[in-house]
């Protein structure tokens, strides 16, 4: 997996950076797993995951072992969509 832009990560709150690192080191986890690994509160982890999902760094999938939970993992850079109109315009100019 490639790494997201440094600027994207620098703009995130510390909790989101920690959640990113936990997923980078451990691989896919449920929210409960992230809470246990990071020692952050469930609410803080939820907020961090929302921030990471909003910039297409984290992907949410169904956790088949328990469908009530979701499995979070880092996105494959090839699957990432531009997250702003400016990024979309830049990618069109480069093409």
C-alpha positions in Angstrom: 0.0 0.0 0.0 1.2 3.4 -0.9 1.3 6.3 1.5 -1.2 9.2 1.4 0.0 12.7 0.8 2.0 14.1 3.6 -0.1 17.3 3.6 -3.3 15.3 4.0 -1.9 13.7 7.2 -0.4 16.9 8.6 -3.9 18.5 8.5 -5.5 15.8 10.6 -5.9 15.9 14.4 -3.5 13.7 16.5 -6.2 11.1 17.1 -6.7 10.5 13.4 -2.9 10.2 12.8 -2.8 7.6 15.6 -5.7 5.6 14.1 -3.9 5.8 10.7 -0.7 4.4 12.2 -2.6 1.6 14.1 -4.2 0.5 10.8 -0.9 0.8 9.0 0.9 -1.4 11.5 -1.9 -4.0 12.3 -3.9 -4.1 9.1 -7.8 -4.2 9.0 -9.5 -3.8 12.4 -13.0 -3.3 13.8 -13.7 0.0 15.6 -13.4 -2.0 18.9 -10.0 -3.3 17.8 -8.8 0.2 17.0 -10.0 1.4 20.5 -8.1 -1.5 22.1 -4.9 -0.9 20.1 -4.9 2.9 20.3 -6.2 3.2 23.9 -8.4 6.1 22.6 -12.1 6.4 23.6 -14.7 4.9 21.2 -16.1 8.4 20.5 -12.6 9.7 19.5 -12.0 6.7 17.3 -15.3 7.3 15.6 -14.4 10.9 14.9 -10.9 10.0 13.6 -12.4 7.3 11.3 -14.9 9.9 9.9 -12.0 12.3 9.2 -9.9 9.6 7.5 -12.9 8.4 5.5 -13.7 11.9 4.3 -10.3 12.2 2.6 -10.4 8.7 1.3 -7.6 7.3 3.4 -9.7 4.6 5.2 -12.2 2.2 3.7 -15.2 0.7 5.7 -16.3 -2.8 4.9 -18.7 -5.3 6.5 -17.1 -7.5 9.2 -18.4 -10.9 8.2 -17.6 -12.5 11.6 -20.1 -10.1 13.2 -22.3 -8.1 10.7 -23.1 -5.5 13.4 -19.5 -4.3 13.2 -17.5 -2.7 10.4 -14.0 -3.5 9.4 -11.7 -0.5 8.7 -8.6 -0.6 6.5 -6.4 1.7 4.7 -7.5 2.4 1.1 -5.5 1.2 -1.8 -4.0 4.4 -3.5 -5.2 3.1 -6.9 -8.8 3.1 -5.6 -8.7 6.6 -4.2 -11.0 9.2 -5.7 -10.0 12.9 -5.8 -11.7 14.4 -2.7 -12.0 17.9 -3.9 -12.9 19.7 -7.1 -9.4 21.2 -7.2 -7.8 17.8 -7.0 -10.1 16.6 -9.7 -9.2 19.5 -12.0 -5.5 18.9 -11.3 -5.8 15.2 -12.3 -7.6 16.1 -15.5 -4.9 18.6 -16.4 -2.2 16.0 -15.8 -3.9 13.5 -18.1 
